[in-house]
Amino acid sequence: MANIDAIVQSTPGSINEGALQKREYTFRFQDIIDAGTYADDDTYTAQIPVFAGEKVVNVGANLVTAFDDSGSGSTLTLVAGDGADADGYLTSAELHADGTEISTVADTGAFVVGGSGARGKLYTSDDTIDIVLTPSSYNFGELTQGEAVVTAYVAKFA
């Protein structure tokens, strides 16, 4: 099976106008393995929903347990963005135990940092925050451990 996609199936609760709502996606190695059959270098994509009139103001990742595999893999990178910019929220965070893994990282992409001074991205139509895990020279079926949580903070303006 080629690249695997997952979508957060939770329904956001109501929020007060302008208040922040927290949305999370947790990557657990066993859940990824159970999602399908992989070839080397296949990606795994998860999505957090964003609705029209909402602004994503922060996105971060927390590594609970470094990912490891039974083979010779040494890299597992995470990026988060949307269709306009694949790493607009988080650029290349390392999650593998054999790499220089992060513990916590936030707001490294162009949507939340940069010269314009803008903080976040306002959505005028429904969309998703796309979170992509990419191994190098191994497949997800070889994972033996790992857990990471991606958190987005969203404000409703319309």
URGI-V761184 format. One record per residue. N is the residue number from 1. RES is the residue in one small letter. SS is DSSP state (A for helix, B for strand, O for the rest). Layout:
n=N res=RES ss=SS
n=N res=RES ss=SS
//
This chain:
n=1 res=m ss=O
n=2 res=a ss=O
n=3 res=n ss=O
n=4 res=i ss=B
n=5 res=d ss=B
n=6 res=a ss=B
n=7 res=i ss=B
n=8 res=v ss=O
n=9 res=q ss=O
n=10 res=s ss=O
n=11 res=t ss=O
n=12 res=p ss=O
n=13 res=g ss=O
n=14 res=s ss=O
n=15 res=i ss=O
n=16 res=n ss=O
n=17 res=e ss=O
n=18 res=g ss=O
n=19 res=a ss=O
n=20 res=l ss=B
n=21 res=q ss=B
n=22 res=k ss=B
n=23 res=r ss=B
n=24 res=e ss=B
n=25 res=y ss=B
n=26 res=t ss=B
n=27 res=f ss=B
n=28 res=r ss=B
n=29 res=f ss=A
n=30 res=q ss=A
n=31 res=d ss=A
n=32 res=i ss=A
n=33 res=i ss=A
n=34 res=d ss=A
n=35 res=a ss=O
n=36 res=g ss=O
n=37 res=t ss=O
n=38 res=y ss=O
n=39 res=a ss=O
n=40 res=d ss=O
n=41 res=d ss=O
n=42 res=d ss=O
n=43 res=t ss=B
n=44 res=y ss=B
n=45 res=t ss=B
n=46 res=a ss=B
n=47 res=q ss=B
n=48 res=i ss=B
n=49 res=p ss=B
n=50 res=v ss=B
n=51 res=f ss=O
n=52 res=a ss=O
n=53 res=g ss=O
n=54 res=e ss=B
n=55 res=k ss=B
n=56 res=v ss=B
n=57 res=v ss=B
n=58 res=n ss=B
n=59 res=v ss=B
n=60 res=g ss=B
n=61 res=a ss=B
n=62 res=n ss=B
n=63 res=l ss=B
n=64 res=v ss=B
n=65 res=t ss=B
n=66 res=a ss=B
n=67 res=f ss=B
n=68 res=d ss=B
n=69 res=d ss=B
n=70 res=s ss=O
n=71 res=g ss=O
n=72 res=s ss=O
n=73 res=g ss=O
n=74 res=s ss=O
n=75 res=t ss=O
n=76 res=l ss=B
n=77 res=t ss=B
n=78 res=l ss=B
n=79 res=v ss=B
n=80 res=a ss=B
n=81 res=g ss=B
n=82 res=d ss=B
n=83 res=g ss=O
n=84 res=a ss=O
n=85 res=d ss=B
n=86 res=a ss=B
n=87 res=d ss=B
n=88 res=g ss=B
n=89 res=y ss=B
n=90 res=l ss=B
n=91 res=t ss=B
n=92 res=s ss=B
n=93 res=a ss=B
n=94 res=e ss=B
n=95 res=l ss=O
n=96 res=h ss=B
n=97 res=a ss=O
n=98 res=d ss=O
n=99 res=g ss=O
n=100 res=t ss=O
n=101 res=e ss=O
n=102 res=i ss=O
n=103 res=s ss=O
n=104 res=t ss=B
n=105 res=v ss=B
n=106 res=a ss=B
n=107 res=d ss=O
n=108 res=t ss=O
n=109 res=g ss=O
n=110 res=a ss=O
n=111 res=f ss=O
n=112 res=v ss=O
n=113 res=v ss=O
n=114 res=g ss=O
n=115 res=g ss=O
n=116 res=s ss=O
n=117 res=g ss=O
n=118 res=a ss=O
n=119 res=r ss=O
n=120 res=g ss=O
n=121 res=k ss=B
n=122 res=l ss=B
n=123 res=y ss=O
n=124 res=t ss=O
n=125 res=s ss=O
n=126 res=d ss=O
n=127 res=d ss=B
n=128 res=t ss=B
n=129 res=i ss=B
n=130 res=d ss=B
n=131 res=i ss=B
n=132 res=v ss=B
n=133 res=l ss=B
n=134 res=t ss=B
n=135 res=p ss=B
n=136 res=s ss=O
n=137 res=s ss=O
n=138 res=y ss=O
n=139 res=n ss=O
n=140 res=f ss=A
n=141 res=g ss=A
n=142 res=e ss=A
n=143 res=l ss=B
n=144 res=t ss=B
n=145 res=q ss=B
n=146 res=g ss=B
n=147 res=e ss=B
n=148 res=a ss=B
n=149 res=v ss=B
n=150 res=v ss=B
n=151 res=t ss=B
n=152 res=a ss=B
n=153 res=y ss=B
n=154 res=v ss=B
n=155 res=a ss=B
n=156 res=k ss=B
n=157 res=f ss=O
n=158 res=a ss=O
//
